Amino acid sequence: MDGNVYRLERALELSSNELRELNDNLEKKIEFEVEQNRKKDEKIFNQSRSAAMGEMIGNIAHQWRQPLSAISTTATSMKLQLELEIASEEEIVDSYNHILEYTHFLSQTIEDFRGFLDLNEEKQEFDVASIIEKTMSIIRAVYKENMIKIVYEKQSLAYKSIGMPNTLAQAFLNILNNAKDALNETKSTDSKVLIRLDVENGNNIILIHDSASGIKEETLPKVFDPYFTTKHQSQGTGIGLYMSKNIIENGFNGNIQVSNEEFEYEGKRYK
């Protein structure tokens, strides 16, 4: 019996050592995989930031084009009137006031864009409705150029949330840019994006509908996958919606879904 007990103890000791070694190897493997995933997410995040910066510059260009043209036209017209000595004092003051209004608009545009790419933003309580409105003001010029009507519906409620507001704005911007691209592909003369904001059981519900006729059923499960895109390589990187999902789920403990649905606006149905 002593011999059997000894053999069992030795076998148990060997098994314990093997289990310990297996556990150590497993921990190292997990640490390695976690580090690899961290590096992958960091790479995607940096790529997303670079893509967002390019989109920001494009949006700023669209926002600035009209007021800069108006400033140039006003200044040229006033210079010509002064040279011909036909400008009245009232017209001069009026022209200066218009130029000041345009420059204020340009300054406000910079304020709206500033902070979107701030990596040091801290969590705070904020109003979700104001962030949606901020995002809409940034993309409005691009939507207008592409003849897309954006409709915003909300109730008089407090849409409070805690997190990094500019990061959430980036998620909204990604979604609205994606809707713009989808609508441009349909070449519709009645392009609409409808944003509805509500509160349900203490949760903020944001519904964003576009009239781009829906997404292919086989594509739906892949929409939020990193690097997945149906666009040409020169038009999309496939990380915008992935980052939006990451921001909403990890940054706000929220949920994001995509589906093909019909909606109604002013008596007309869209998909």
Sequence and secondary structure as in RCSB ss.txt:
>XXXX:A:sequence
MDGNVYRLERALELSSNELRELNDNLEKKIEFEVEQNRKKDEKIFNQSRSAAMGEMIGNIAHQWRQPLSAISTTA
TSMKLQLELEIASEEEIVDSYNHILEYTHFLSQTIEDFRGFLDLNEEKQEFDVASIIEKTMSIIRAVYKENMIKI
VYEKQSLAYKSIGMPNTLAQAFLNILNNAKDALNETKSTDSKVLIRLDVENGNNIILIHDSASGIKEETLPKVFD
PYFTTKHQSQGTGIGLYMSKNIIENGFNGNIQVSNEEFEYEGKRYK
>XXXX:A:secstr
 HHHHHHHHHHHHHHHHHHHHHHHHHHHHHHHHHHHHHHHHHHHHHHHHHHHHHHHHHHHHHHHHHHHHHHHHHH
HHHHHHHHTT   HHHHHHHHHHHHHHHHHHHHHHHHHTTTT TT   EEEEHHHHHHHHHHHHHHHHHHTTEEE
EEEE S   EEEE HHHHHHHHHHHHHHHHHHHHHHT SSEEEEEEEEEETTEEEEEEEE S    TTTGGGTTS
TT  SS TTT  S HHHHHHHIIIIIHS         EEETTEEE 
